[in-house]
Amino acid sequence: MEIKVNVNIELGDRTFNLFKELFNLAGKKEETPLGKAVSEPVSTPVEPIPEVKEVVEEKPVATPVPTAVPTAPVHTYTLQELGNAARPICDAGRGKEISALLQKQFGVKSLGELSPDRYGEFATAIRAMGANI
């Protein structure tokens, strides 16, 4: 379907500019009253702005050296527990072995003289002799 419209108007500046914009919107070239061709608006290509990435310097993080973690709770012995564990050995006639152990390895004459910080060491020694501790 085609529609033709004939318009007879005097081309003043306002009318001319109106038609000029109309034809520019339609993408067509038009003639100015002076005969020069007016072309479509030219768009100037714009160069893309390069992407700027922030440079972050990574510094190594000091990793703490793991320390030995006991896997089982440390048992602290009492003088009474040590005496009760050593009694069956003494009752079995091996009391002299207990006395020799205290004198040679621990430098004391009796269990009562043993320093509490060496109780665990003594418990290990009498365990080797068969004590149940």
C-alpha positions in Angstrom: 0.0 0.0 0.0 1.4 3.4 -0.9 0.2 6.8 0.3 1.1 9.9 -1.4 0.8 13.3 0.3 1.2 16.6 -1.5 1.8 19.6 0.7 2.1 23.1 -0.7 3.8 25.3 1.9 6.2 28.1 1.7 9.6 27.0 3.0 10.5 29.2 5.8 13.3 28.5 8.2 11.1 26.7 10.7 9.5 24.5 8.1 12.8 23.8 6.5 14.4 22.7 9.8 11.3 20.6 10.5 11.7 18.7 7.2 15.4 18.5 7.7 15.0 16.8 11.0 12.3 14.5 9.6 14.5 13.4 6.8 17.5 13.0 9.0 15.5 10.7 11.3 14.5 8.7 8.2 18.1 8.4 7.2 17.7 10.2 3.9 19.7 12.9 2.3 18.0 16.2 1.5 18.8 19.3 -0.4 19.1 22.6 1.3 17.6 25.7 -0.3 21.2 26.5 -1.4 21.5 23.2 -3.2 24.1 21.6 -0.9 23.4 18.0 0.1 23.0 17.4 3.8 24.0 13.9 4.8 23.2 11.8 7.8 24.9 12.7 11.0 28.3 11.1 11.2 29.1 9.4 14.4 32.8 9.5 15.3 34.0 6.1 16.5 35.2 6.3 20.1 38.1 4.2 21.1 37.3 2.0 24.1 39.0 3.0 27.3 41.4 0.3 28.3 40.4 -1.6 31.4 42.6 -0.7 34.3 43.1 -3.6 36.8 44.3 -2.9 40.2 47.5 -4.7 40.9 47.6 -6.1 44.4 50.9 -7.4 45.6 50.4 -10.6 47.5 52.7 -11.0 50.5 53.3 -14.4 51.9 51.6 -15.0 55.2 53.8 -16.5 57.9 52.3 -19.9 58.8 52.9 -20.7 62.5 54.9 -23.8 63.1 52.7 -26.4 64.7 53.8 -27.4 68.1 53.5 -30.9 69.5 50.0 -31.5 70.8 49.6 -34.3 73.3 47.3 -36.9 72.0 46.3 -38.1 75.5 45.9 -36.1 78.7 49.0 -36.2 80.9 48.3 -38.0 84.1 49.8 -36.6 87.2 50.4 -39.2 89.9 50.1 -38.7 93.6 52.5 -40.1 96.2 49.7 -42.4 97.4 49.1 -43.9 93.9 52.9 -44.5 93.5 53.1 -46.2 96.9 50.0 -48.4 96.2 51.5 -49.4 92.8 54.9 -50.3 94.3 53.5 -52.2 97.3 52.7 -55.5 95.4 56.3 -55.5 94.1 57.7 -55.1 97.6 55.2 -57.7 99.0 56.6 -60.1 96.3 60.0 -59.9 97.9 61.4 -57.3 95.5 61.6 -54.4 97.9 65.4 -54.1 97.5 64.9 -53.5 93.8 62.5 -50.6 94.5 65.0 -49.1 97.0 67.9 -49.6 94.5 65.8 -47.9 91.7 65.0 -44.9 94.0 68.7 -44.5 95.0 70.5 -45.1 91.7 68.0 -43.6 89.2 66.3 -40.9 91.3 69.0 -40.1 94.0 66.6 -40.5 97.0 66.5 -43.0 99.8 62.7 -43.3 100.0 59.6 -42.6 97.9 58.6 -39.8 100.3 61.8 -37.9 99.2 61.0 -38.1 95.5 60.3 -34.8 93.8 56.7 -34.5 92.5 58.0 -33.5 89.1 59.6 -37.0 88.8 56.5 -39.0 89.8 55.7 -39.8 86.1 59.2 -41.0 85.5 59.0 -43.3 88.6 55.6 -44.6 87.5 57.1 -45.6 84.1 60.0 -47.3 85.9 57.9 -49.4 88.2 55.5 -50.2 85.4 58.5 -51.8 83.6 58.9 -53.9 86.8 55.3 -55.1 86.6 53.4 -52.5 88.6 49.8 -51.9 87.6 49.7 -48.1 87.3 
